[in-house]
Amino acid sequence: MDSSALLTELPRLRRYARALVGDRAAADDLVQDTLERAWSRVAQWRQGSDLRAWLFSIMHNLRVDQLRRPGLNTLPMEDEDCAVPARATQSDRLELGDLGSALARLPEEQRAVLLLVAIEEMRYDEVAATLGIPVGTVMSRLSRGRERLRLILDGRPPSTNLRVVR
Amino acid sequence: MSEQAITEADLHAYVDGQLPETGRAEVEDYLAAQPEAAARVRAFRAQRDALRQHYDPVLDEEIPASLRRLAAKPPVAVDAKKQPFLSRWSLQRFAAGVVIAVIGGAAGWLGHARYQGGEQMVHMSPLPRQAAVAHVVYSPDIRRPVEVTADQEDQLVKWLSKRLGTPVTPPKLGAIGYELIGGRLLPGNSGPVAQFMYHDASGQRLTLYVTTENTTNRDTGFRFAKEGPVNVFYWVDGKFGYALSAGIDKGELARVATAVYDQLEHK
């Protein structure tokens, strides 16, 4: 692994982390952890393979670990698990202009897919490989994430089970 | 491809430019005939453009020197115990301590607090963890689960409101099968917090933990956390943090959380 190649990827790693995590310092911590893990596993990287995809999947795995850490074991709420109670207070409405806070209200797994597709412009199969999930799952998360974000930005926070028509 | 053959996935692939040339024309025909789908496609495009506009400036930010250094060359020794990991390690130790406390009950909790010393002051416990520990400590108590029982609800409300410095009332959950047992005052991260306990006809207990310590947190939507056997729904509303804990499944707890939220919202 070439350090100049790694430097080249830094801005994109930071952009994705910022959008995923929200908080600037926490996002840069995630990037730092990603770099450290990349160096520690440099032997696993095959010369000539896609460095960016490799780094993004390291970041994803770190993030999964973070979310599993004891005490911060918050699970994303799947729409179909149960009716997610709606938040539609006045203060929420004031924040609607803030894309970041709308994004933060998506389940992490939907947010990750949406960002990789929309911001990183990854192909669906690349997203699937990066996150270690089937392409079908990428599509359903993308679809749910976009629909949910649309409702939030429209000021109609998704309340009950959101049916996505296939 | 007939119009019926256009799938949700096709629409997304169209938005993302991941459809082959031939498919694009068919989706366009479909959208021309389906204004509702066309509106969604426009919204998805607008989302994508807004996201890029919002986050692309990060690309032009100056990269923190620590990251640049780390990208330029490997850390001298890749050692998880090194400096950058210190805070995380102590956090993990702290979290592990909490797990032990949950298993060991109140005695374990007190011992842990003494053992951990100052760390607890440094790392404030997140709301769901505090609430889950309080739930595990008090809800199994047969003889004295609460300090003030529901038959003295007026006094309970008066007392807790006075101690928390703001009106606090237990929501009424009788309509969904949960009766108030009573409540108690607890120490939070920086002051008093309240815990209300309920039970259903089968004796299943749930607790609502109410803090007024949220000075920095923004409002949140409903969040779900799992602490061992305890499921917790929590949310932040202004200075209030609420956490509803019980050993019941997520769907049932969500139902109760909705009822609680509705009442707090419309009081």
Interface residues (C-beta under 8 A of the other chain):
Chain A: S3 L6 L7 L10 P11 R12 R14 R15 R18 A19 D28 V31 Q32 L35 E36 W39 S40 V42 R69 P70 G71 L72 N73 T74 L75 M77 D81 C82 A83 V84 P85 R87 T89 S91 D92 L99 G100 S101 L103 R105 L114 L115 V117 A118 I119 E121 R123 Y124 M139 L142 S143 R146 E147 L149 R150 L153 P157 V164 V165 R166
Chain B: T7 E8 A9 H12 A13 D16 Q18 R40 A43 F44 Q47 R48 A50 L51 R52 H54 Y55 D56 V58 L59 D60 E61 I63 P64 S66 L67 R68 L70 A71 A72 K73 P74 P75 V78 P84 L91 Q92 F94 A95 A96 V98 V99 S125 P126 P128 R129 R218 D219 G221 F222 R223 F224 A225 K226 E227 W235 D237 G238 K250 G251 A254 R255 A257 T258 Y261 E265
